[in-house]
């Protein structure tokens, strides 16, 4: 062994595993499933994550209880290189109850820019849930931090006016594996509705399937896996194509029985596939849990906390403190 090779080996033993200049994510250093803990004032909900240049870029709903008993929903941003240390949240949308931009679904790369999808969830008169004017949108960015003004997603087709689109929330964008450039949008309306587009502007409505809120769809092998939110827990469906979904094949509740902070409701999971990223090597799930006491005070806030779990196969999940 050469002197240089020996030196590299010694440095690896001292500094820990490093891959191509990036430290390997050490899941044993994540000591709690919670990384943003909610309280009576602030709830952390609806995570969406993209991994880029060695960082996890996290977008989520920051729900703030107002003095009059209502609440504001805003989309906030944080990032982490190791899933342990997160930057202080930055709000990227307006603090306006007539809009309440929130519930980011995911972030995609399209035509040399980043696209994030999200919803409006108006509560102008202290409504518990977003009004019938709730719609879905996209924003654009070059750097994952500075975002354009929102653009309405006319997922029912350009011939359907905004007023007649109906209430819709929780968008998620997915490129078709069999047809590059064809994008699917999943959104909450009559279960999970589905539309597709080739330019993110002109959409064709396809139909809907029975499912809950906050749909995420990822590829695994030759098929697709859907994660969605029924009344509690995380429902899992599988399909050979993006539009043909049968009944749930699994309902995940993770460590809810041992987690007082999530015993009101465990929900809104998003999953990212990091199995082919050398420094990570797993599927990672981000989700939120609401406490029973939090939901009694504010049903759409719930003192929600953001949390994490991970898996090698999308079936068996681990988290900090899980007993083997």
Long-range contacts (C-beta under 8 A, 24 or more apart in sequence): 19-278, 19-279, 20-278, 20-279, 22-54, 22-278, 22-279, 23-81, 23-82, 23-279, 24-278, 24-279, 24-280, 25-82, 25-83, 25-279, 25-280, 26-82, 27-83, 27-282, 27-310, 27-318, 29-82, 29-84, 30-83, 30-84, 30-308, 30-320, 31-320, 32-320, 32-321, 33-254, 33-255, 33-259, 33-307, 33-308, 33-309, 33-319, 33-320, 33-321, 34-261, 34-305, 34-306, 34-307, 35-80, 35-83, 35-84, 35-86, 35-306, 35-307, 35-308, 36-60, 36-78, 36-86, 36-89, 36-305, 36-306, 37-261, 37-305, 38-261, 38-290, 38-294, 38-301, 38-302, 38-303, 38-304, 38-305, 39-303, 40-65, 40-294, 40-297, 40-298, 40-303, 41-65, 43-288, 43-290, 43-294, 43-298, 43-301, 43-302, 43-303, 43-304, 44-288, 44-304, 44-305, 44-306, 45-102, 45-103, 45-268, 45-288, 45-302, 45-304, 45-306, 46-102, 46-103, 46-104, 46-170, 46-214, 46-268, 46-288, 47-104, 47-268, 47-270, 47-286, 47-287, 47-288, 47-306, 48-104, 48-105, 48-106, 48-107, 48-116, 48-270, 48-286, 49-107, 49-270, 49-272, 49-284, 49-286, 50-106, 50-107, 50-114, 50-144, 50-272, 51-272, 51-274, 51-277, 51-280, 52-144, 54-81, 54-279, 55-79, 55-80, 55-81, 56-80, 56-81, 56-83, 57-107, 57-144, 58-86, 58-286, 58-306, 59-92, 59-104, 59-107, 59-116, 59-118, 60-89, 60-104, 60-288, 60-306, 61-102, 61-103, 61-104, 62-89, 62-91, 63-102, 63-300, 63-301, 63-304, 64-95, 65-298, 65-301, 66-97, 68-126, 69-126, 70-97, 70-123, 70-126, 70-127, 71-97, 71-123, 71-298, 71-300, 71-301, 72-96, 72-97, 72-100, 73-100, 73-101, 73-102, 73-103, 73-121, 73-123, 74-100, 74-101, 74-102, 75-101, 75-102, 75-104, 75-118, 77-145, 83-284, 83-308, 90-145, 92-145, 92-147, 93-118, 93-150, 97-122, 97-123, 97-124, 98-122, 98-124, 100-130, 101-137, 101-150, 103-169, 103-170, 103-214, 103-268, 105-170, 105-171, 105-172, 105-173, 105-186, 105-214, 105-215, 105-216, 105-270, 106-172, 106-173, 106-216, 106-270, 107-144, 108-173, 108-175, 108-183, 110-183, 110-200, 113-140, 113-141, 113-142, 114-140, 114-141, 114-142, 114-143, 114-144, 115-139, 115-140, 115-141, 115-173, 115-200, 116-141, 116-147, 117-153, 117-171, 117-172, 117-173, 117-185, 118-150, 118-171, 119-168, 119-169, 119-170, 119-171, 120-150, 121-169, 123-300, 128-299, 128-300, 129-299, 129-300, 130-167, 130-169, 131-167, 132-166, 132-167, 133-167, 134-167, 134-168, 134-169, 135-162, 135-165, 135-168, 136-168, 136-169, 136-170, 136-171, 136-185, 136-187, 137-171, 138-171, 138-173, 138-200, 153-185, 153-200, 153-203, 154-201, 154-203, 155-185, 155-187, 155-193, 155-195, 155-203, 155-205, 156-195, 156-203, 156-205, 157-203, 157-204, 157-205, 158-202, 158-203, 168-193, 169-213, 170-213, 170-214, 170-215, 172-215, 172-216, 172-217, 173-200, 174-217, 174-218, 174-224, 174-242, 176-242, 177-219, 177-224, 178-241, 184-217, 184-242, 184-243, 186-215, 186-217, 186-226, 187-215, 188-212, 188-213, 188-214, 188-215, 192-226, 192-228, 192-245, 194-242, 194-243, 206-243, 207-243, 209-243, 209-245, 210-245, 210-247, 211-235, 211-237, 211-245, 213-267, 213-268, 214-267, 214-268, 214-269, 214-270, 216-269, 216-270, 216-271, 217-242, 218-271, 218-272, 218-273, 219-273, 220-273, 220-314, 225-271, 225-314, 227-269, 227-270, 227-271, 227-285, 229-267, 229-268, 229-269, 231-265, 232-256, 232-265, 232-266, 232-267, 233-266, 233-267, 234-266, 234-267, 234-269, 234-285, 234-287, 236-314, 250-315, 252-317, 254-287, 254-309, 254-317, 254-319, 255-319, 255-321, 255-322, 256-289, 258-321, 259-289, 260-291, 260-292, 261-289, 261-290, 261-291, 261-303, 261-305, 262-289, 262-290, 262-291, 262-305, 262-307, 263-289, 263-291, 263-292, 264-289, 264-290, 264-291, 264-292, 264-293, 264-294, 264-295, 264-302, 265-289, 265-290, 265-295, 265-302, 271-314, 275-312, 282-310, 282-311, 282-312, 283-310, 283-311, 283-312, 283-313, 283-314, 284-308, 284-309, 284-310, 285-309, 285-310, 285-311, 285-317
